[in-house]
Amino acid sequence: MPELAKFRKDAWEAFEQSGLPTTRQEEWKYTSLARIGSTLGETWWTAAAPASLADSDIEALAVPGLDAWRIVFANGRLLQGATKLPDGASLTPLSELLADNEQQAAKALGWEADAPLFNAAIAANSALAEDGLCLCLADGVKLDKPIYMLHIAVGKGASHLRHGLWLGRQAEAHVIEHYAGVNEEPGLTHAVTLVHLGEGAQLNHDRLQDESLKQFHLGRLDVSQSRDSNLTSHAIALGASLSRLDIAVSLAEAGASCRLNGLYMPTGRQHCDHHTQIDHRAPHCTSREHYRGVLDGRAHGVFNGKVIVHKGASGTDSAQSNANLLLSDKAEIDAKPELVIHHDDVKAAHGCTVGQLDDKQLFYLKTRGISDEEARQMLTFAFADTVLTGISLMPLRRFIEKAAFSKLPLGMDAEAMLG
Amino acid sequence: MLKIENLHASVDGKKILKGINLTVKPGEVHAIMGPNGSGKSTLSNVIAGRDGYEVTAGSVSFHGQDLLAMQPEERAWAGVFLAFQYPVEIPGVNNVYLLKAGLNARRRHQGLEELDAMEFMQLVREKAKMVGLDPAFLSRGVNEGFSGGEKKRNEIFQMAVLEPSLAILDETDSGLDIDALRVVAGGVNKLRAADRSVVMVTHYQRLLDYIEPDLVHVLVDGRILKTGDRNLALELEKRGYDWVREEAHA
């Protein structure tokens, strides 16, 4: 049996044995995936039927005004976007690689025989992913436009996606993953992105999850970084009934740095979980992490930020902060920063807050003639926007700001507020 | 315009104001001076409507309306403005946006048309020039990263844009160097008008060198013990506050 096929078969068997993670596992303590099975049925992983979408449907969901190479996936399958990139860069749909070049598919997507299976959820993805995107940049190749991947879920069933971003030495790219959908029926998006950054490579990665409130979303971003490489990540979660995103960054060689920013805004009965792990494995690496949450209604948020400083990682410089705003007394957040240090001579700080709006700021705004409700909305938005101001592409930032704004309790004029 | 009668107020059960009487007529500038802890800031906060101040007796009326029954934003719509002693920083809320929202809310309540973006920007530029505020500050978050002096100047700038009929300046001079004080005072003077009153709460008489008050009140232990003209401030500067207390008890 060819190696890739065997790997996928093994992955499936591993998954079958363990099933999805349960709340008995520490990493999944606050997030029960039982609802996926009870809502979607026993074979919840069954792939959604291929969907065709009219251009107008796509435009209605896409970020407008974005000058980017756009790739569209519908229900986990490539729909649009055979894009020709500059020399030294290739963008190949996984479905194509699986048919023509299994070896390359295996390499770009971490499907080598000895690859860890991570956990059962990833194993299922390894076994089931049918499509995705393999971006390979040769040494020194710098893309002058971002790559914009729009994923649309339509109808019931599951979308299993696997992306691989492979950046050679000194290569540079900006990749946007946008998960959208207006599903009336419950579905599952399961998307795993593996990233390798070569020496001195730079990746700007924006991930926007704004799926329909019927959708379940499981996501993972797994990054390994070589010497002096740099990752900037924004993870924004607004949609889905239940979502879980794992981000794991391995600072594997000296001088690597990463910046992880995130915003989650669950409302109603949404459940939204972010688990991040940064491994400082080499000397003189830097990590910065800033996650914020705004929770309303009966929403439940989970944030777990783990930073591990391994033996030998001298000169580590790490700072993490997580701030949460609870707009309702029925909303809940389980926030846990975790710092594990196995080496002296490191600089590591973390802070975590859970609170309500600041009374002094509220009073100040009201004395200027702003009504109580409007003042609350302004301050809430300002709290969230602190994360969004880091997004370098203005059309994307504005798009996310408007989407975030529309989740706030009042319909204040976003255009006016954003100027 | 403003009429305070027998005002008593407590904070956390502690009596701070113990019977304030004060009448401010249109166009007048009043200075309220007093030592630390005399109740000056409590008086400002009670007029502006801050939470946590319990009025136990007395009344405050403004243009004949019961001010104490109104929310802080309703007081702003009625024309009351408080320039804060310690203006808060509000990152993420744009200075100009705040003012536009505030001004137009007030105009709506006055039955006036809202200003459009262009009219508003014109007004803002004009007022920024008037108080010597660097236009670069306009697009920043409210007081975000401003120095102490810049914050105070921003308060006066906001007052210039909102054009209140009653402005309370709470220790506006504190933390200002002499140049900044001159600019801030110049801004206040330009805003003096027949239908606009100003109440300056201050510890030092230095501000009064630049903004000439019609009346000076001495607030000690929660009561106004003495009222006089500009010369009273000079006397306080020379002799301190103890003699006022002694005179009152004599």
HADDOCK unambig.tbl for C-alpha pairs under 7 A between the chains (distance, minus, plus):
assign (segid A and resid 361 and name CA) (segid B and resid 88 and name CA) 6.34 0.50 0.50
assign (segid A and resid 361 and name CA) (segid B and resid 90 and name CA) 6.65 0.50 0.50
assign (segid A and resid 363 and name CA) (segid B and resid 50 and name CA) 6.68 0.50 0.50
assign (segid A and resid 366 and name CA) (segid B and resid 72 and name CA) 5.67 0.50 0.50
assign (segid A and resid 366 and name CA) (segid B and resid 73 and name CA) 4.62 0.50 0.50
assign (segid A and resid 367 and name CA) (segid B and resid 48 and name CA) 6.89 0.50 0.50
assign (segid A and resid 367 and name CA) (segid B and resid 72 and name CA) 5.41 0.50 0.50
assign (segid A and resid 367 and name CA) (segid B and resid 73 and name CA) 5.37 0.50 0.50
assign (segid A and resid 367 and name CA) (segid B and resid 76 and name CA) 5.63 0.50 0.50
assign (segid A and resid 367 and name CA) (segid B and resid 81 and name CA) 6.69 0.50 0.50
assign (segid A and resid 367 and name CA) (segid B and resid 82 and name CA) 6.88 0.50 0.50
assign (segid A and resid 368 and name CA) (segid B and resid 73 and name CA) 6.76 0.50 0.50
assign (segid A and resid 368 and name CA) (segid B and resid 76 and name CA) 6.07 0.50 0.50
assign (segid A and resid 368 and name CA) (segid B and resid 102 and name CA) 5.36 0.50 0.50
assign (segid A and resid 369 and name CA) (segid B and resid 73 and name CA) 4.43 0.50 0.50
assign (segid A and resid 369 and name CA) (segid B and resid 74 and name CA) 6.97 0.50 0.50
assign (segid A and resid 369 and name CA) (segid B and resid 76 and name CA) 4.97 0.50 0.50
assign (segid A and resid 369 and name CA) (segid B and resid 77 and name CA) 5.87 0.50 0.50
assign (segid A and resid 369 and name CA) (segid B and resid 102 and name CA) 4.47 0.50 0.50
assign (segid A and resid 369 and name CA) (segid B and resid 105 and name CA) 6.35 0.50 0.50
assign (segid A and resid 369 and name CA) (segid B and resid 106 and name CA) 6.39 0.50 0.50
assign (segid A and resid 370 and name CA) (segid B and resid 73 and name CA) 5.89 0.50 0.50
assign (segid A and resid 370 and name CA) (segid B and resid 101 and name CA) 6.68 0.50 0.50
assign (segid A and resid 370 and name CA) (segid B and resid 102 and name CA) 5.26 0.50 0.50
assign (segid A and resid 370 and name CA) (segid B and resid 105 and name CA) 7.00 0.50 0.50
assign (segid A and resid 371 and name CA) (segid B and resid 73 and name CA) 5.81 0.50 0.50
assign (segid A and resid 378 and name CA) (segid B and resid 93 and name CA) 6.74 0.50 0.50
assign (segid A and resid 382 and name CA) (segid B and resid 91 and name CA) 6.74 0.50 0.50
assign (segid A and resid 382 and name CA) (segid B and resid 92 and name CA) 4.28 0.50 0.50
assign (segid A and resid 382 and name CA) (segid B and resid 93 and name CA) 5.83 0.50 0.50
assign (segid A and resid 383 and name CA) (segid B and resid 92 and name CA) 6.96 0.50 0.50
assign (segid A and resid 385 and name CA) (segid B and resid 92 and name CA) 6.60 0.50 0.50
assign (segid A and resid 386 and name CA) (segid B and resid 92 and name CA) 6.59 0.50 0.50
assign (segid A and resid 417 and name CA) (segid B and resid 97 and name CA) 6.32 0.50 0.50
